Amino acid sequence: MTADKAIENATRLLQAAETETNLALMERLDQLACSWLAIANLLMERERA
């Protein structure tokens, strides 16, 4: 897994959330995207070390 791939996953989830009409699902997609962004951040930190 790379940081770029994690960011791509977050982007895909956020795009899906934008078109979602079910509020609960929209919020869940947003939460998953935030998780992927946190993973990307950890991967980038690991690359810097």
C-alpha distance matrix in Angstrom:
0.0 3.8 6.9 8.4 6.5 7.2 10.6 11.2 11.0 13.3 15.5 16.0 17.0 19.3 20.9 21.6 23.1 25.3 27.0 27.3 30.8 30.2 29.9 28.3 25.5 25.1 24.7 22.2 20.0 20.4 19.4 16.2 15.4 16.4 14.0 11.0 12.6 13.1 9.5 9.1 12.2 11.3 8.4 11.1 13.7 12.1 12.0 15.6 16.8
3.8 0.0 3.8 5.3 5.2 6.4 8.7 9.9 10.8 12.6 14.3 15.5 16.9 18.6 20.2 21.5 22.9 24.7 26.7 27.4 31.0 30.7 30.2 29.0 26.3 25.3 24.9 22.9 20.5 20.3 19.7 16.8 15.2 15.9 14.2 10.9 11.5 12.3 9.2 7.3 10.3 10.1 6.8 8.4 11.6 10.6 9.7 13.1 15.0
6.9 3.8 0.0 3.8 5.5 5.1 6.2 8.6 9.9 10.6 12.3 14.3 15.4 16.5 18.3 20.1 21.0 22.6 25.0 25.8 29.3 29.2 28.3 27.3 24.9 23.5 22.9 21.3 18.8 18.0 17.6 15.2 13.1 13.3 12.3 9.0 8.5 9.7 7.4 4.3 7.1 8.2 5.5 6.1 9.7 10.0 9.3 11.9 14.4
8.4 5.3 3.8 0.0 3.8 5.4 5.1 6.2 8.7 9.9 10.4 12.3 14.3 15.3 16.4 18.5 19.9 21.1 23.3 24.5 28.1 28.5 27.9 27.3 24.6 23.0 23.0 21.6 18.7 18.1 18.4 15.9 13.3 14.4 14.0 10.3 9.9 12.2 10.3 7.2 10.1 11.8 9.3 9.2 13.0 13.5 12.1 14.6 17.4
6.5 5.2 5.5 3.8 0.0 3.8 5.4 4.9 6.2 8.7 9.7 10.5 12.5 14.3 15.3 16.7 18.4 20.1 21.9 22.8 26.5 26.5 26.3 25.5 22.5 21.4 21.6 19.8 16.8 16.9 17.2 14.1 12.1 13.8 12.9 9.1 10.1 12.4 10.0 8.1 11.7 12.8 10.4 11.6 15.1 15.1 14.3 17.2 19.5
7.2 6.4 5.1 5.4 3.8 0.0 3.8 5.4 5.1 6.3 8.7 10.0 10.8 12.4 14.4 15.6 16.6 18.6 20.7 21.2 24.7 24.5 23.8 22.8 20.2 19.0 18.7 16.8 14.2 14.0 13.8 10.9 9.0 10.2 9.2 5.4 6.6 8.8 6.7 5.3 9.1 10.3 8.9 10.5 13.5 13.9 14.0 16.7 18.8
10.6 8.7 6.2 5.1 5.4 3.8 0.0 3.8 5.3 5.0 6.1 8.6 9.9 10.4 12.2 14.2 15.1 16.5 18.9 19.9 23.5 23.7 22.9 22.5 19.9 18.1 18.0 16.9 13.9 13.0 13.7 11.5 8.4 9.7 10.1 6.6 6.0 9.4 8.7 6.3 9.2 11.7 10.7 11.0 14.2 15.5 15.1 17.2 19.8
11.2 9.9 8.6 6.2 4.9 5.4 3.8 0.0 3.8 5.4 5.0 6.2 8.7 9.9 10.6 12.4 14.2 15.5 17.3 18.6 22.3 22.8 22.6 22.4 19.4 17.7 18.4 17.1 13.7 13.7 14.9 12.3 9.6 12.0 12.3 8.8 9.3 12.7 11.7 9.7 12.9 15.1 13.6 14.2 17.6 18.5 17.8 20.2 22.8
11.0 10.8 9.9 8.7 6.2 5.1 5.3 3.8 0.0 3.8 5.4 5.2 6.3 8.7 10.0 10.8 12.4 14.5 16.1 16.6 20.3 20.3 20.2 19.5 16.4 15.3 15.8 14.0 10.8 11.4 12.2 9.1 7.2 10.1 9.9 6.7 8.6 11.6 10.5 9.8 13.2 14.9 14.0 15.3 18.3 19.0 19.1 21.6 23.8
13.3 12.6 10.6 9.9 8.7 6.3 5.0 5.4 3.8 0.0 3.8 5.5 5.2 6.2 8.6 9.9 10.4 12.4 14.8 15.2 18.7 18.7 18.0 17.5 14.9 13.2 13.3 12.1 8.9 8.4 9.6 7.3 4.2 7.0 8.0 5.4 6.3 9.7 9.9 9.2 11.9 14.2 14.1 15.0 17.7 19.0 19.4 21.3 23.7
15.5 14.3 12.3 10.4 9.7 8.7 6.1 5.0 5.4 3.8 0.0 3.8 5.4 5.1 6.1 8.6 9.8 10.6 13.0 14.3 18.0 18.7 18.3 18.6 15.8 13.6 14.5 14.0 10.4 9.9 12.1 10.4 7.1 9.9 11.6 9.1 9.2 12.9 13.2 11.8 14.3 17.0 16.6 16.8 19.8 21.4 21.2 23.0 25.7
16.0 15.5 14.3 12.3 10.5 10.0 8.6 6.2 5.2 5.5 3.8 0.0 3.8 5.5 5.2 6.3 8.7 10.1 11.4 12.6 16.3 17.1 17.4 17.5 14.3 12.6 14.2 13.3 9.5 10.4 12.7 10.4 8.2 11.7 12.8 10.5 11.7 15.2 15.0 14.1 17.0 19.3 18.7 19.5 22.5 23.7 23.5 25.7 28.3
17.0 16.9 15.4 14.3 12.5 10.8 9.9 8.7 6.3 5.2 5.4 3.8 0.0 3.8 5.4 5.1 6.2 8.7 10.3 10.4 14.1 14.2 14.2 13.9 10.8 9.3 10.6 9.5 5.7 6.9 9.2 7.3 5.7 9.4 10.6 9.3 10.9 13.9 14.2 14.2 16.8 18.9 19.0 20.1 22.7 24.0 24.4 26.5 28.7
19.3 18.6 16.5 15.3 14.3 12.4 10.4 9.9 8.7 6.2 5.1 5.5 3.8 0.0 3.8 5.3 4.9 6.3 9.0 9.8 13.2 13.9 13.3 13.9 11.4 8.6 9.9 10.2 6.7 6.1 9.4 8.8 6.3 9.2 11.6 10.7 11.0 14.2 15.4 15.0 17.0 19.6 20.0 20.5 23.0 24.8 25.1 26.8 29.2
20.9 20.2 18.3 16.4 15.3 14.4 12.2 10.6 10.0 8.6 6.1 5.2 5.4 3.8 0.0 3.8 5.4 5.2 6.9 8.9 12.5 14.1 14.3 15.5 12.7 10.1 12.4 12.8 9.2 9.5 12.9 12.1 9.8 12.9 15.1 13.7 14.2 17.6 18.4 17.6 19.9 22.6 22.5 22.9 25.7 27.4 27.3 29.0 31.8
21.6 21.5 20.1 18.5 16.7 15.6 14.2 12.4 10.8 9.9 8.6 6.3 5.1 5.3 3.8 0.0 3.8 5.4 5.5 6.3 10.1 11.2 12.1 12.9 9.7 7.9 10.8 10.8 7.4 9.1 12.3 11.3 10.2 13.6 15.3 14.3 15.6 18.7 19.3 19.1 21.6 23.9 23.9 24.8 27.5 28.9 29.2 31.2 33.6
23.1 22.9 21.0 19.9 18.4 16.6 15.1 14.2 12.4 10.4 9.8 8.7 6.2 4.9 5.4 3.8 0.0 3.8 5.5 5.0 8.3 9.1 9.0 10.1 7.6 4.7 7.5 8.5 5.7 6.5 10.1 10.2 9.4 12.0 14.3 14.2 15.1 17.9 19.1 19.3 21.2 23.6 24.2 25.0 27.4 29.1 29.7 31.3 33.7
25.3 24.7 22.6 21.1 20.1 18.6 16.5 15.5 14.5 12.4 10.6 10.1 8.7 6.3 5.2 5.4 3.8 0.0 3.8 5.7 8.4 10.5 10.4 12.6 10.7 7.5 10.2 11.9 9.4 9.3 13.1 13.6 12.0 14.4 17.1 16.8 17.0 20.0 21.5 21.1 22.9 25.7 26.2 26.5 28.9 30.9 31.2 32.7 35.3
27.0 26.7 25.0 23.3 21.9 20.7 18.9 17.3 16.1 14.8 13.0 11.4 10.3 9.0 6.9 5.5 5.5 3.8 0.0 3.8 6.5 9.3 10.5 12.9 10.7 8.4 11.9 13.3 10.9 11.9 15.5 15.6 14.5 17.3 19.7 19.2 19.9 23.0 24.1 23.9 25.9 28.5 28.8 29.4 32.0 33.7 33.9 35.6 38.2
27.3 27.4 25.8 24.5 22.8 21.2 19.9 18.6 16.6 15.2 14.3 12.6 10.4 9.8 8.9 6.3 5.0 5.7 3.8 0.0 3.8 5.7 7.3 9.4 7.2 5.7 9.5 10.7 9.2 10.8 13.9 14.2 14.1 16.8 18.8 18.9 20.1 22.7 23.8 24.2 26.2 28.5 29.1 30.0 32.3 33.9 34.6 36.3 38.6
30.8 31.0 29.3 28.1 26.5 24.7 23.5 22.3 20.3 18.7 18.0 16.3 14.1 13.2 12.5 10.1 8.3 8.4 6.5 3.8 0.0 3.8 6.0 8.9 8.1 7.2 10.5 12.3 11.8 13.2 16.0 16.9 17.2 19.4 21.5 22.1 23.1 25.5 26.9 27.4 29.2 31.5 32.3 33.3 35.4 37.1 37.9 39.6 41.8
30.2 30.7 29.2 28.5 26.5 24.5 23.7 22.8 20.3 18.7 18.7 17.1 14.2 13.9 14.1 11.2 9.1 10.5 9.3 5.7 3.8 0.0 3.8 5.6 5.4 6.1 8.7 10.1 10.6 12.3 14.4 15.5 16.5 18.5 20.1 21.2 22.6 24.5 26.0 27.0 28.7 30.6 31.7 33.0 34.9 36.4 37.6 39.3 41.2
29.9 30.2 28.3 27.9 26.3 23.8 22.9 22.6 20.2 18.0 18.3 17.4 14.2 13.3 14.3 12.1 9.0 10.4 10.5 7.3 6.0 3.8 0.0 3.8 5.5 4.9 6.2 8.6 9.9 10.5 12.3 14.3 15.3 16.5 18.5 20.1 21.0 22.7 24.5 25.7 27.0 28.9 30.4 31.5 33.1 34.9 36.2 37.7 39.5
28.3 29.0 27.3 27.3 25.5 22.8 22.5 22.4 19.5 17.5 18.6 17.5 13.9 13.9 15.5 12.9 10.1 12.6 12.9 9.4 8.9 5.6 3.8 0.0 3.8 5.4 5.2 6.3 8.7 9.9 10.6 12.5 14.3 15.4 16.7 18.7 20.1 21.3 22.9 24.6 25.9 27.4 29.0 30.5 31.8 33.4 35.0 36.6 38.1
25.5 26.3 24.9 24.6 22.5 20.2 19.9 19.4 16.4 14.9 15.8 14.3 10.8 11.4 12.7 9.7 7.6 10.7 10.7 7.2 8.1 5.4 5.5 3.8 0.0 3.8 5.4 5.0 6.1 8.5 9.7 10.5 12.2 14.2 15.2 16.6 18.4 19.9 21.1 22.6 24.3 25.9 27.0 28.6 30.4 31.7 33.0 34.9 36.6
25.1 25.3 23.5 23.0 21.4 19.0 18.1 17.7 15.3 13.2 13.6 12.6 9.3 8.6 10.1 7.9 4.7 7.5 8.4 5.7 7.2 6.1 4.9 5.4 3.8 0.0 3.8 5.5 5.2 6.3 8.7 10.0 10.6 12.5 14.4 15.5 16.6 18.6 20.2 21.1 22.7 24.7 25.9 27.0 28.8 30.5 31.7 33.3 35.2
24.7 24.9 22.9 23.0 21.6 18.7 18.0 18.4 15.8 13.3 14.5 14.2 10.6 9.9 12.4 10.8 7.5 10.2 11.9 9.5 10.5 8.7 6.2 5.2 5.4 3.8 0.0 3.8 5.4 5.0 6.2 8.7 9.8 10.6 12.5 14.4 15.3 16.6 18.6 19.9 21.0 22.8 24.5 25.7 27.1 28.9 30.4 31.8 33.5
22.2 22.9 21.3 21.6 19.8 16.8 16.9 17.1 14.0 12.1 14.0 13.3 9.5 10.2 12.8 10.8 8.5 11.9 13.3 10.7 12.3 10.1 8.6 6.3 5.0 5.5 3.8 0.0 3.8 5.3 5.0 6.2 8.6 9.8 10.6 12.5 14.3 15.3 16.7 18.5 20.0 21.3 22.8 24.5 25.9 27.2 28.9 30.6 32.1
20.0 20.5 18.8 18.7 16.8 14.2 13.9 13.7 10.8 8.9 10.4 9.5 5.7 6.7 9.2 7.4 5.7 9.4 10.9 9.2 11.8 10.6 9.9 8.7 6.1 5.2 5.4 3.8 0.0 3.8 5.4 5.1 6.2 8.7 9.8 10.6 12.4 14.3 15.4 16.5 18.4 20.1 21.1 22.6 24.5 25.8 27.0 28.9 30.7
20.4 20.3 18.0 18.1 16.9 14.0 13.0 13.7 11.4 8.4 9.9 10.4 6.9 6.1 9.5 9.1 6.5 9.3 11.9 10.8 13.2 12.3 10.5 9.9 8.5 6.3 5.0 5.3 3.8 0.0 3.8 5.4 5.0 6.3 8.7 9.9 10.5 12.4 14.3 15.2 16.5 18.6 20.0 21.0 22.7 24.5 25.7 27.2 29.1
19.4 19.7 17.6 18.4 17.2 13.8 13.7 14.9 12.2 9.6 12.1 12.7 9.2 9.4 12.9 12.3 10.1 13.1 15.5 13.9 16.0 14.4 12.3 10.6 9.7 8.7 6.2 5.0 5.4 3.8 0.0 3.8 5.4 5.1 6.3 8.8 9.9 10.6 12.6 14.3 15.3 16.8 18.6 20.0 21.2 22.8 24.6 26.0 27.5
16.2 16.8 15.2 15.9 14.1 10.9 11.5 12.3 9.1 7.3 10.4 10.4 7.3 8.8 12.1 11.3 10.2 13.6 15.6 14.2 16.9 15.5 14.3 12.5 10.5 10.0 8.7 6.2 5.1 5.4 3.8 0.0 3.8 5.4 5.0 6.4 8.7 9.8 10.6 12.5 14.3 15.5 16.6 18.5 20.1 21.2 22.8 24.7 26.2
15.4 15.2 13.1 13.3 12.1 9.0 8.4 9.6 7.2 4.2 7.1 8.2 5.7 6.3 9.8 10.2 9.4 12.0 14.5 14.1 17.2 16.5 15.3 14.3 12.2 10.6 9.8 8.6 6.2 5.0 5.4 3.8 0.0 3.8 5.3 5.1 6.3 8.7 9.8 10.5 12.4 14.4 15.3 16.5 18.5 20.0 21.1 22.8 24.7
16.4 15.9 13.3 14.4 13.8 10.2 9.7 12.0 10.1 7.0 9.9 11.7 9.4 9.2 12.9 13.6 12.0 14.4 17.3 16.8 19.4 18.5 16.5 15.4 14.2 12.5 10.6 9.8 8.7 6.3 5.1 5.4 3.8 0.0 3.8 5.4 5.0 6.2 8.7 9.7 10.5 12.5 14.2 15.2 16.6 18.5 20.0 21.2 23.0
14.0 14.2 12.3 14.0 12.9 9.2 10.1 12.3 9.9 8.0 11.6 12.8 10.6 11.6 15.1 15.3 14.3 17.1 19.7 18.8 21.5 20.1 18.5 16.7 15.2 14.4 12.5 10.6 9.8 8.7 6.3 5.0 5.3 3.8 0.0 3.8 5.4 5.1 6.3 8.7 9.8 10.7 12.4 14.3 15.4 16.7 18.6 20.2 21.5
11.0 10.9 9.0 10.3 9.1 5.4 6.6 8.8 6.7 5.4 9.1 10.5 9.3 10.7 13.7 14.3 14.2 16.8 19.2 18.9 22.1 21.2 20.1 18.7 16.6 15.5 14.4 12.5 10.6 9.9 8.8 6.4 5.1 5.4 3.8 0.0 3.8 5.4 5.0 6.2 8.6 9.9 10.5 12.3 14.2 15.3 16.5 18.6 20.2
12.6 11.5 8.5 9.9 10.1 6.6 6.0 9.3 8.6 6.3 9.2 11.7 10.9 11.0 14.2 15.6 15.1 17.0 19.9 20.1 23.1 22.6 21.0 20.1 18.4 16.6 15.3 14.3 12.4 10.5 9.9 8.7 6.3 5.0 5.4 3.8 0.0 3.8 5.3 4.9 6.2 8.7 9.8 10.5 12.3 14.2 15.3 16.7 18.7
13.1 12.3 9.7 12.2 12.4 8.8 9.4 12.7 11.6 9.7 12.9 15.2 13.9 14.2 17.6 18.7 17.9 20.0 23.0 22.7 25.5 24.5 22.7 21.3 19.9 18.6 16.6 15.3 14.3 12.4 10.6 9.8 8.7 6.2 5.1 5.4 3.8 0.0 3.8 5.4 5.0 6.3 8.7 9.9 10.6 12.4 14.4 15.5 16.9
9.5 9.2 7.4 10.3 10.0 6.7 8.7 11.7 10.5 9.9 13.2 15.0 14.2 15.4 18.4 19.3 19.1 21.5 24.1 23.8 26.9 26.0 24.5 22.9 21.1 20.2 18.6 16.7 15.4 14.3 12.6 10.6 9.8 8.7 6.3 5.0 5.3 3.8 0.0 3.8 5.4 5.1 6.2 8.6 9.9 10.6 12.4 14.4 15.6
9.1 7.3 4.3 7.2 8.1 5.3 6.3 9.7 9.8 9.2 11.8 14.1 14.2 15.0 17.6 19.1 19.3 21.1 23.9 24.2 27.4 27.0 25.7 24.6 22.6 21.1 19.9 18.5 16.5 15.2 14.3 12.5 10.5 9.7 8.7 6.2 4.9 5.4 3.8 0.0 3.8 5.5 5.1 6.1 8.6 9.8 10.6 12.5 14.5
12.2 10.3 7.1 10.1 11.7 9.1 9.2 12.9 13.2 11.9 14.3 17.0 16.8 17.0 19.9 21.6 21.2 22.9 25.9 26.2 29.2 28.7 27.0 25.9 24.3 22.7 21.0 20.0 18.4 16.5 15.3 14.3 12.4 10.5 9.8 8.6 6.2 5.0 5.4 3.8 0.0 3.8 5.4 5.1 6.2 8.6 9.9 10.8 12.7
11.3 10.1 8.2 11.8 12.8 10.3 11.7 15.1 14.9 14.2 17.0 19.3 18.9 19.6 22.6 23.9 23.6 25.7 28.5 28.5 31.5 30.6 28.9 27.4 25.9 24.7 22.8 21.3 20.1 18.6 16.8 15.5 14.4 12.5 10.7 9.9 8.7 6.3 5.1 5.5 3.8 0.0 3.8 5.4 5.1 6.2 8.7 10.0 10.8
8.4 6.8 5.5 9.3 10.4 8.9 10.7 13.6 14.0 14.1 16.6 18.7 19.0 20.0 22.5 23.9 24.2 26.2 28.8 29.1 32.3 31.7 30.4 29.0 27.0 25.9 24.5 22.8 21.1 20.0 18.6 16.6 15.3 14.2 12.4 10.5 9.8 8.7 6.2 5.1 5.4 3.8 0.0 3.8 5.4 5.1 6.3 8.8 10.1
11.1 8.4 6.1 9.2 11.6 10.5 11.0 14.2 15.3 15.0 16.8 19.5 20.1 20.5 22.9 24.8 25.0 26.5 29.4 30.0 33.3 33.0 31.5 30.5 28.6 27.0 25.7 24.5 22.6 21.0 20.0 18.5 16.5 15.2 14.3 12.3 10.5 9.9 8.6 6.1 5.1 5.4 3.8 0.0 3.8 5.4 5.1 6.4 8.9
13.7 11.6 9.7 13.0 15.1 13.5 14.2 17.6 18.3 17.7 19.8 22.5 22.7 23.0 25.7 27.5 27.4 28.9 32.0 32.3 35.4 34.9 33.1 31.8 30.4 28.8 27.1 25.9 24.5 22.7 21.2 20.1 18.5 16.6 15.4 14.2 12.3 10.6 9.9 8.6 6.2 5.1 5.4 3.8 0.0 3.8 5.4 5.2 6.5
12.1 10.6 10.0 13.5 15.1 13.9 15.5 18.5 19.0 19.0 21.4 23.7 24.0 24.8 27.4 28.9 29.1 30.9 33.7 33.9 37.1 36.4 34.9 33.4 31.7 30.5 28.9 27.2 25.8 24.5 22.8 21.2 20.0 18.5 16.7 15.3 14.2 12.4 10.6 9.8 8.6 6.2 5.1 5.4 3.8 0.0 3.8 5.4 5.3
12.0 9.7 9.3 12.1 14.3 14.0 15.1 17.8 19.1 19.4 21.2 23.5 24.4 25.1 27.3 29.2 29.7 31.2 33.9 34.6 37.9 37.6 36.2 35.0 33.0 31.7 30.4 28.9 27.0 25.7 24.6 22.8 21.1 20.0 18.6 16.5 15.3 14.4 12.4 10.6 9.9 8.7 6.3 5.1 5.4 3.8 0.0 3.8 5.5
15.6 13.1 11.9 14.6 17.2 16.7 17.2 20.2 21.6 21.3 23.0 25.7 26.5 26.8 29.0 31.2 31.3 32.7 35.6 36.3 39.6 39.3 37.7 36.6 34.9 33.3 31.8 30.6 28.9 27.2 26.0 24.7 22.8 21.2 20.2 18.6 16.7 15.5 14.4 12.5 10.8 10.0 8.8 6.4 5.2 5.4 3.8 0.0 3.8
16.8 15.0 14.4 17.4 19.5 18.8 19.8 22.8 23.8 23.7 25.7 28.3 28.7 29.2 31.8 33.6 33.7 35.3 38.2 38.6 41.8 41.2 39.5 38.1 36.6 35.2 33.5 32.1 30.7 29.1 27.5 26.2 24.7 23.0 21.5 20.2 18.7 16.9 15.6 14.5 12.7 10.8 10.1 8.9 6.5 5.3 5.5 3.8 0.0
